[in-house]
Amino acid sequence: MKLSIFKHVIISSALLAFSLPSADAAMQCNGCHGTSAPVDYRPLDEAGRNPATGGFQGNHRTHMEAPSAPSACDTCHPGSSAYISAHRDGKIKLSSRINNSPLITTYKNSTSAFNQSATPSLGSCGNVNCHFENVTPAWGSDPAATSCTTCHGAPPNGGSSGAAGSHARHVQYFPGTSNCLKCHANNTSFQHATSAGNRNLAISFAAAPNNGSGVYSGALNDYLPSQTNSFGNCTATYCHSPGTKSASFNPPNQTATWGGTLGCAGCHAAT
């Protein structure tokens, strides 16, 4: 009789163990790192480790769109969207191809996992496509200090390749970052940086003086410094026309090649 009861208890306990949900599976990332009210999976950025809020030094909230999702963490921390509580092994792991960058990406000049610390010595990332493969400001730096110049220059300088094209020449006539709209769609958005290297270059001649007329012949997926940076031509643009008509315009006397040179007679009729 006692043996039968003992077997019943063992079997019942085993069935109960299989039927109960795993505590690991029920845990969500924002239970430790983000916030529950409102729900936001982005880790809190604070001046130091804060056990009360789970916040710590970093720039997660300026690198991820609110309220984000666990899958967004995979961009820098591979496999993290499937983490359970057992991932707390005291190590921080980063991808060696952050954001699908074409180059091997590093943090503090390393691709290895590093020890978690309540008082970390924060460093920079290198070769990341969303920073135009330049060395980034140190993790945890004031995001207000980051501008167009931080990544690709203003005007763009080609980064480590030096393949700046004709930006410096054009900025003489249309100075300031607001005039980037002459040839590009609005590139001040969050996606402008995070999609770099994973999208085509956005070229548009919608703004005045071209007002929608113009075509660029070059490859649109070849603009990171580690790529070949082969340039094309601009055609049917008003700003390279002879300027002899007010309502319409004739083509320039010479084709305008990005990165090339043109004299006055390249656009205007020689006299």
C-alpha positions as CSV (number, residue, x, y, z in Angstrom):
1,M,0.0,0.0,0.0
2,K,2.8,2.4,1.0
3,L,4.7,1.6,-2.2
4,S,1.6,2.3,-4.3
5,I,1.1,5.7,-2.7
6,F,4.8,6.5,-3.2
7,K,4.5,5.6,-6.9
8,H,1.4,7.8,-7.2
9,V,3.2,10.8,-5.7
10,I,6.2,10.4,-8.0
11,I,4.1,10.1,-11.1
12,S,1.9,13.0,-10.1
13,S,4.9,15.2,-9.4
14,A,6.4,14.3,-12.8
15,L,3.2,15.2,-14.6
16,L,2.9,18.4,-12.7
17,A,6.5,19.4,-13.7
18,F,5.8,18.8,-17.3
19,S,2.5,20.7,-17.3
20,L,3.8,23.8,-15.5
21,P,5.0,26.6,-17.8
22,S,8.7,27.4,-17.6
23,A,9.6,30.5,-15.5
24,D,12.3,31.2,-18.1
25,A,9.9,31.2,-21.0
26,A,7.5,33.6,-19.2
27,M,10.1,36.2,-18.6
28,Q,10.2,39.2,-21.0
29,C,13.3,41.3,-21.7
30,N,11.6,44.5,-20.5
31,G,11.0,42.9,-17.1
32,C,14.7,43.6,-16.4
33,H,16.0,46.0,-19.0
34,G,13.1,48.1,-20.2
35,T,9.8,49.3,-18.7
36,S,6.5,47.5,-18.2
37,A,4.3,50.6,-18.0
38,P,4.4,51.7,-20.7
39,V,5.7,48.6,-22.4
40,D,9.1,49.4,-23.9
41,Y,11.8,46.8,-24.6
42,R,14.6,49.3,-24.9
43,P,17.0,49.2,-22.0
44,L,16.9,52.4,-19.9
45,D,19.9,54.7,-20.3
46,E,21.1,56.2,-17.1
47,A,24.3,57.8,-15.7
48,G,25.2,54.6,-13.8
49,R,23.8,51.2,-12.8
50,N,20.4,51.7,-11.1
51,P,19.1,48.4,-9.6
52,A,15.7,50.1,-8.9
53,T,14.9,50.7,-12.6
54,G,17.3,48.3,-14.3
55,G,18.9,51.2,-16.1
56,F,22.6,51.4,-16.9
57,Q,25.0,53.5,-19.0
58,G,24.5,53.3,-22.8
59,N,22.6,54.7,-25.8
60,H,20.1,52.0,-26.3
61,R,17.2,54.4,-26.4
62,T,18.7,56.4,-29.2
63,H,19.7,53.3,-31.2
64,M,16.3,51.6,-31.1
65,E,12.8,53.0,-32.0
66,A,10.2,53.0,-29.3
67,P,8.7,50.8,-28.0
68,S,10.8,48.3,-30.0
69,A,10.7,44.5,-29.7
70,P,13.0,41.7,-28.7
71,S,13.9,41.1,-32.4
72,A,15.5,44.6,-32.6
73,C,18.1,43.5,-30.0
74,D,19.4,40.9,-32.5
75,T,20.9,43.7,-34.6
76,C,23.8,44.1,-32.1
77,H,23.3,41.1,-29.8
78,P,22.8,38.0,-32.0
79,G,20.2,35.5,-30.8
80,S,19.1,37.7,-27.9
81,S,15.5,37.7,-28.9
82,A,15.4,34.0,-27.9
83,Y,17.2,34.5,-24.6
84,I,15.9,33.0,-21.4
85,S,17.0,34.0,-17.9
86,A,19.9,31.6,-18.2
87,H,21.6,34.1,-20.5
88,R,22.7,35.9,-17.4
89,D,26.2,34.5,-17.4
90,G,28.1,37.7,-16.7
91,K,29.1,38.2,-20.3
92,I,27.9,40.8,-22.9
93,K,28.0,39.4,-26.5
94,L,28.1,41.6,-29.6
95,S,27.8,40.6,-33.2
96,S,30.9,40.8,-35.4
97,R,28.7,42.0,-38.2
98,I,26.5,44.6,-36.4
99,N,23.5,45.6,-38.6
100,N,24.7,43.2,-41.3
101,S,27.8,45.4,-41.9
102,P,30.1,44.3,-44.8
103,L,33.2,44.7,-42.6
104,I,33.9,42.9,-39.3
105,T,32.6,45.2,-36.6
106,T,34.3,45.7,-33.3
107,Y,33.7,47.2,-29.9
108,K,36.8,48.5,-28.1
109,N,38.8,46.9,-31.0
110,S,37.5,43.5,-30.1
111,T,34.9,41.0,-31.3
112,S,35.0,38.9,-28.1
113,A,32.4,38.8,-25.4
114,F,33.4,40.9,-22.4
115,N,32.6,40.9,-18.7
116,Q,29.5,42.7,-17.4
117,S,30.3,45.4,-14.8
118,A,28.4,47.8,-12.7
119,T,31.1,50.4,-13.4
120,P,32.1,49.7,-17.0
121,S,34.8,51.3,-19.0
122,L,32.8,52.2,-22.1
123,G,34.4,52.3,-25.6
124,S,33.6,52.8,-29.3
125,C,32.4,50.7,-32.2
126,G,34.3,50.4,-35.4
127,N,33.4,49.6,-39.1
128,V,29.6,49.7,-38.4
129,N,27.6,50.6,-41.5
130,C,25.1,52.7,-39.7
131,H,28.0,55.1,-38.7
132,F,29.5,55.1,-42.2
133,E,32.2,52.7,-41.0
134,N,33.8,55.4,-38.9
135,V,34.8,55.0,-35.2
136,T,31.8,55.9,-33.2
137,P,31.6,58.2,-30.1
138,A,32.1,56.2,-26.9
139,W,29.0,54.2,-25.9
140,G,27.0,56.3,-23.4
141,S,28.1,59.6,-24.9
142,D,25.6,62.5,-25.1
143,P,23.6,61.8,-28.3
144,A,23.1,65.6,-28.7
145,A,26.7,65.8,-29.6
146,T,26.3,63.5,-32.6
147,S,25.6,65.1,-36.0
148,C,26.1,64.5,-39.7
149,T,29.8,65.3,-39.3
150,T,30.2,62.5,-36.7
151,C,29.7,59.8,-39.3
152,H,30.2,61.0,-42.9
153,G,31.1,64.7,-42.7
154,A,29.1,67.7,-43.7
155,P,29.5,67.9,-46.6
156,P,30.2,64.1,-46.9
157,N,33.9,63.5,-47.2
158,G,33.9,59.8,-48.3
159,G,35.1,58.5,-44.9
160,S,38.2,56.3,-44.9
161,S,38.0,55.9,-48.7
162,G,38.2,59.7,-49.4
163,A,35.8,59.1,-52.3
164,A,33.8,62.3,-51.6
165,G,32.5,62.8,-55.1
166,S,31.5,66.4,-55.8
167,H,30.0,67.2,-52.5
168,A,32.5,69.9,-51.6
169,R,32.0,71.7,-55.0
170,H,28.2,71.6,-54.6
171,V,28.2,72.9,-51.1
172,Q,29.9,76.1,-52.3
173,Y,26.6,76.9,-54.1
174,F,24.2,75.3,-51.7
175,P,25.8,75.5,-48.2
176,G,24.3,73.9,-45.1
177,T,22.8,70.5,-44.4
178,S,19.3,71.8,-45.2
179,N,20.4,71.9,-48.8
180,C,21.1,68.2,-48.9
181,L,17.4,68.1,-50.0
182,K,18.5,69.4,-53.4
183,C,19.6,65.9,-54.3
184,H,18.5,63.7,-51.5
185,A,15.3,62.9,-49.7
186,N,15.2,64.1,-46.0
187,N,18.0,62.2,-44.4
188,T,17.6,63.4,-40.9
189,S,15.5,60.5,-39.8
190,F,16.5,57.6,-37.5
191,Q,16.1,55.1,-40.4
192,H,18.7,57.1,-42.4
193,A,21.4,55.8,-40.2
194,T,20.1,52.4,-39.2
195,S,19.4,51.4,-42.8
196,A,22.8,52.5,-44.2
197,G,24.4,49.8,-46.2
198,N,21.2,47.8,-46.3
199,R,19.4,50.1,-48.7
200,N,20.0,52.1,-51.9
201,L,21.3,55.6,-51.8
202,A,18.3,58.0,-51.9
203,I,18.8,60.4,-54.8
204,S,16.0,62.8,-55.7
205,F,15.9,66.0,-57.8
206,A,12.4,66.9,-56.6
207,A,13.5,70.2,-55.0
208,A,14.1,73.5,-56.8
209,P,15.8,74.3,-59.1
210,N,15.4,70.9,-60.8
211,N,11.8,70.5,-59.7
212,G,11.7,66.8,-60.5
213,S,13.9,66.7,-63.5
214,G,17.1,64.7,-63.3
215,V,18.6,61.2,-63.4
216,Y,21.7,59.8,-61.8
217,S,23.2,56.8,-63.7
218,G,25.5,55.4,-61.0
219,A,25.0,52.4,-58.7
220,L,22.9,53.2,-55.7
221,N,24.2,50.4,-53.5
222,D,27.8,51.4,-53.6
223,Y,28.4,54.3,-51.1
224,L,30.1,52.9,-48.0
225,P,33.8,53.5,-47.7
226,S,34.6,49.8,-48.0
227,Q,32.8,49.5,-51.3
228,T,34.2,50.4,-54.7
229,N,32.6,53.9,-54.9
230,S,32.2,53.9,-58.7
231,F,30.4,57.1,-59.6
232,G,27.9,57.9,-62.4
233,N,26.6,60.9,-64.3
234,C,23.8,63.3,-63.7
235,T,21.6,64.2,-66.7
236,A,18.5,66.3,-67.4
237,T,19.2,68.6,-64.4
238,Y,18.4,72.3,-64.6
239,C,21.4,73.2,-62.5
240,H,23.8,71.9,-65.2
241,S,21.9,73.4,-68.1
242,P,23.1,76.4,-70.2
243,G,20.6,78.6,-68.3
244,T,19.4,80.2,-71.5
245,K,15.7,79.4,-71.1
246,S,13.3,80.5,-68.4
247,A,10.5,77.9,-68.9
248,S,12.5,74.9,-69.9
249,F,16.1,74.1,-70.4
250,N,18.6,72.5,-72.7
251,P,21.1,69.8,-71.7
252,P,24.6,70.9,-70.6
253,N,27.4,71.1,-73.1
254,Q,29.2,68.4,-71.2
255,T,27.9,65.5,-69.2
256,A,28.2,66.1,-65.4
257,T,30.1,63.2,-63.9
258,W,30.0,62.9,-60.1
259,G,33.5,63.3,-58.8
260,G,34.6,64.9,-62.1
261,T,35.3,68.5,-63.0
262,L,33.5,71.0,-65.2
263,G,34.5,74.5,-66.3
264,C,32.1,77.3,-67.0
265,A,31.7,76.1,-70.6
266,G,30.7,72.6,-69.3
267,C,27.2,74.0,-68.7
268,H,27.0,77.4,-70.3
269,A,27.4,78.0,-74.0
270,A,30.9,79.1,-74.8
271,T,31.2,82.7,-76.0
